[in-house]
Amino acid sequence: LCFILSTGSYVYFQFVQQWPPTNCRVHVKRPCSNPRPLQYFTIHGLWPSNYSNPTRPSNCNGSKFNFTKVYPQLRKDLKKSWPDVESGNDTKFWEGEWNKHGTCSEESLNQMQYFERSHEMWSSYNITEILKNASIVPHPTQTWKYSDIVAPIKAATKRTPLLRCKQDKKSE
């Protein structure tokens, strides 16, 4: 989901969510920390982007991650919405996302706002529930048409999602 929040060197934010079982399944180099991954979509990041280079804006000179700026209640919320499903080290995951993407957004969102906004968006746009209401529940052997997944998300969020599938190296 993309949201326009500023006119800096980026034009919009990509709000990126992931399905933990798939994320864990496709990582051959290191399996996920939990052998039974979460069964709901989690945040992967909030990425300031622009149309010419949607992967990374040019002015990422914000302050480095400071764990003390993430309030205890928000940390508790982020452990649910934005966990590190691979290694289980949530703080290190948040630090990496802030240092890579959050520092680019600092002209619009300070560190606390960046994490608060991400959690609020996750809560407001519950992709797991949106898909479940459309009888779509991710499953290793079930497939759906791209349009069958996009339609309920677009109807609920008024935004057209971009979906990306990860290749399952184990089934090749």
N, C-alpha and C positions, 0 to 999 in steps of 0.2 A: 504494500500500500504506500502510496506516495502522498506527501503532504507538503504544501508550499508554506514556508515559514519565514523566508528572508530573501533578500535580493543581493546577498554578498557574492562571493565567487561561486556559490552554488545556488540553485534555483528551487530545489525541492529536497525532501528527505525520503529515502527509501526505508520503510519500516519492514524489516526482514524477520520472518518467523521460520521455524524449522520443525519438522516432525522427528522427535528424538529416535524412535526405533530405526528409521531410515538413516539418519545421520550416523548412528552407531553401527549399523550394518555395513555401510560402504567404506568405513575406515579400516583398511586392511593392516596398516602399519601399527596401529594401537587400538585395541578394542575399548569400548566405553567402560567407565569405572563401575557402572551399575549393570549387572547382567540382565536386569529387567528394566529397560528404559521407561521413562514417563510416557503415558499414553495420551498426551495432549500437546498441542503446538506451544512452543516456547519461543522467546525472543532470541534472535541471533544478533541483531544490532539495529541501530538507527544511523543511517549513513547519509550525510549531506552529499548531494550529487548535483551535477549539471548536465545539460543535454549533450554537450560535446564530449564529455568524459564522465559517464555515469559512475565510474568506480571510485574516484577520489578528487576532491577539489584541490586547488593549488595552494591556498593559504592555511595550512594546518599548523599554526604556530601557537595554539592555546597552551594553557598550563597543563602540566602532567597530572596524572591521576593522583588523588589524595583521598584515601579511604575514609578519613575522618569527616570528609564533606558529604558522605553518604550516611544520612541519619539512620540510627538503629531500626526504626520502624520500616523505613524504606528498604534497608538490607533484608529484613524478614520478607517483605513483599517480593523483592527481586529474586530471592532464593526459590520462589515458586514460579515467577514469570520469566526469569532470565538465568536459569541455572547453567552451569557448565556440564553438559551431558556427557562430554568426552572424558575429562580427567576428574571432574568433581570439585575442582578448585574454582569456585564461583568468583572470588575476589580477583584472581589472576585473569579470568575471562573478562570481567568488567574492566579491569585495568587495560587489557589489550584493546578492547573495543573503544574505550575512551581515548586512549593514546593514538589510535589509528584513525578514528572517525569523529569522536566527540570534540577533540581539539579543533577540528575544522568548523564546528558549529558554535564555538564560544562567543561569536559576535551576536548570536541570537539566544543561545541557551548556555548558562553556566553548567558546571558539572552536576550539581544537584538537580537543576531543571531538566537536564538531558536524561537522567535516569528516571526522574518523576514522570516526565512526558512519555517515555518509553513504556513504563509500567501502566500508565493511564490508558495509552493506546491499546496495549495488550488486553486490558480489562474491558475496554469499550468495544473492541472488535475481536470477540472471542471466536477465532476461526474454527476451533474444535466444535463449538456449539452450532455455529452457522452451518458447517458441513453436516453435522449430525442431524440437524433439522431437515436437511435435504436428503437424508438417508445415505450419506457418504461418510463412511468410517474407514480410515486408512487400514489396509490389510495387505500382507505380503503377496497374496495370490489374486486379489480382486483388482480389476482395472476399471477406469472410467474414462470417458472422453474428456479432453481438455475443457470443452465448453460446459460440461456438466459440473465441473468444479468451479470454473470462473463465474458462472451465472449466479449461484446463491451468494457468493462473496460480493460480487458487484451489486446485487440487489440490497444486501445488508449494509454495505459500507459506502455506496455511491461512488466507488472507485473500481477501476479495472485492475485486478492483480496480475502480476507477472509470476508465472509458476516456472520452477526449474526442477527437473528431475535429476537425481544423482544416479549414476550408473552403479549397479550392484556388482562389484568385482567378484564376489563369492559365487555368483550364479553364471559367470561367463564360461 
